[in-house]
Amino acid sequence: MAKLQPQAVNQITEIVERYKNEPTPLMMILEEIQRDFGYVPLEVQELVSELTGIPLSEIYGVVTFYSFFSMTPKGKYVIGVCLGTACYVKGSQLVCDKFSDLLNIKPGETTPDGLFTLDVLRCIGACAIAPAVSINGKAYPQVKVDDVKKIIDSYRAKEAQ
């Protein structure tokens, strides 16, 4: 197991302890770790396995199956482009491609400066405002390809302040 900082080990141990009496604690444990640390790397999965007795293969399977979890750090601004049917039909793939081109990253990647992560989402439940984009939980309705540069620039401007 890779070396985790003692403070991280303590924090993860506390999280696991909070859910020790739950019949199926894994999702709750992983969700809290993801929320607190921003990602769930393999060394953290190994510690969770050690603390809970849940096989590492099961933990790894959950982390890699659900798109909410990440094994690598996410950017400060996580851009989620909905590719669900309603959004896709209204051009969300073109919007996603434009984000990818302008940020020079593929979906699932983070910009080298750590500012943006581009994710594709299967449905965000915003079909009425398709195509929809979500950035850190803020929904952008009816996003067009021409809107993408303005959206990125607005976040870069926040960082420049």
N, C-alpha and C positions, 0 to 999 in steps of 0.2 A: 504494500500500500504506500502511495506517495505520502510525503510528510505534510500534514495539515498544521496550521498554526494552532497552538493550544487554545486560544480564544474561540476559534472556529469549532474545534472539537467539543469544547464546553457548550457552545450554543447549540450545536447539532444534538448533543446528548440531552440537553434540556428539552428540545423539540420532541425527540423520541420519547422521553419520559412522560410528556404531556399526554401522549396517545397510547401509552402502554396497556391501558385497560379497554381499549376499543377492540371490537372483534376483527376488524379489517383496517388497520391503521395506516397502511402504506401510502395511499393517495393523500391523506391529511398531512402526513410527515413530509412527503415530497413537495406538496403545494406550499407548505410553510417555509421549507428550505429554499424553494425557488423564489418565493416572495422576499425573503430576507437577504439572500445572497445573489439573486439574479440569474442563477444557473445551478445545475446539479452535475458537477463533473464526476468522473469515474471514482476518484479517491473518496468523494463524499458518499457515493453509492456503496463503496466497500465498507465505510464506517457504519452506514445505516444497516447494512447486512450483518455486520458484526454485532451491533447493538440490539437488533431485533430478531436475529436468527432467520430472517427471510433470505432465501438464496439470492446471490448477486444476479444470477441470470433473470430472475423474476423482476427485480428492481430495474435492471437495465432494460428489460422488455417494456416496462411501463414508461420509463423515461423516453425511450426511443419511439414508442407508439403514439403517445399523446403530444400534439404539436405545441401545447402550452409549455412543456418542459424543454429546456435547452441544456446541452452539455458544454456549451461555450458561452462566455459572457455576451450579453446583448448590448447594443448601443444605447446611448442615453435616450434616443428617440427610436421607438420600435414602430416601423411603418407596416401596417397589415393591409394588404390589398385583397379584398374579397374576390374570390374566383368562383363563388357559388353561381348557380344557373342564371338567376336574374341579373346579377352583376356582369357575368361573363357575356351574356347576350347583348348587354349594353356597352361593351367595350372595355371591361376591366383588365383583360390581358394586355391590351395596348397601353393602358395606364401603368400596369406593372412593368412592362418592358421599358417605358419611359423613365420610371424611377430607377430601374436597373441601369439604363444607359447613363443617366445623369450622375448617379452615385458611383458608377463603375463597380458595381457588385451584383452578384446573382442572388435570387431569393435564398434565404437562409444564411446569408453572409452579413458581415458588419464592416463598415468603412474603416480603413486603417486608423483614422483619428478617433474611433470609438463613438462617433456621434450618431450614426444611423445604422439600424439593422432593418433589412427588408425581409418581410415574411409574406407568404401567401396564405390566405385563410379560405376555408371551404365554404363557410357561410357565417355571417355575423348577425343575421336576423334583421338586416336593414334593407330588405328587398324593395321597399317603397321609395328608397332614396338611391337606388342603383344608378351607376356603379359607386360603391362606397369604399372609402379608405378610412382606416382607424390609425391614429398616431397616439400612443400612450393612452388609449381609451377615448380620445376625442374623435368623434365621427365627422368625416367630411363627405357631404352628400353630392351626388351627381358629378363626380370628378371626371374631368375631361383631360386628355393628353396635354392640352395647352395650360392646364392648371398646375401641373406637376412642378415645373420650375419655380413658380410663385410659392408653392407650399414649401419646397425645400429651402428657398431663399428666406422665407419668414423664420424658419428654425435656425438657419445660420445667423440671421440678424440678431436673434435672441442671444446667441452665444457671443456675439461681438460686443454686446452691451456690458 
